[in-house]
Amino acid sequence: MAFNAYETKRLEKIIAAHINKTLDQGFRITDDSVELFEQRPDKKNPQEMLELPMARATYIKAAKIWKVYWMRADRKWAGYERMPQVDTIEEFLELVEDNELGCFHG
């Protein structure tokens, strides 16, 4: 189920305050998920920006939790085993920022 306009604006505000602008991180909100990505110039065409997915959280409304995913080297999302779910979007953002296992970004 997609977020309503109020929920989307709230998420945008929280995420924008947490992501690291110096590393050119961005985010998108689609349906019931938030995806964080790193933006870098393409090595072959520096005028073109690439988006490198880092982390995703999907809200499970019935359980009121966020499921946490990371992007594997094979370009598939995988559940983050260390902490498969969190209660708030803020917890998700902190988990990605801490990057304890190095799964979310380099």
Protein Blocks (a to p, Z undefined) as FASTA:
>chain_A
ZZdfklmmmmmmmmmmmpcfklopadddehjaccdddddddfklmmbccdddfbdcdddf
knopacdddddfkopacddfklmbcfbfklmmmmmmnomnommgZZ
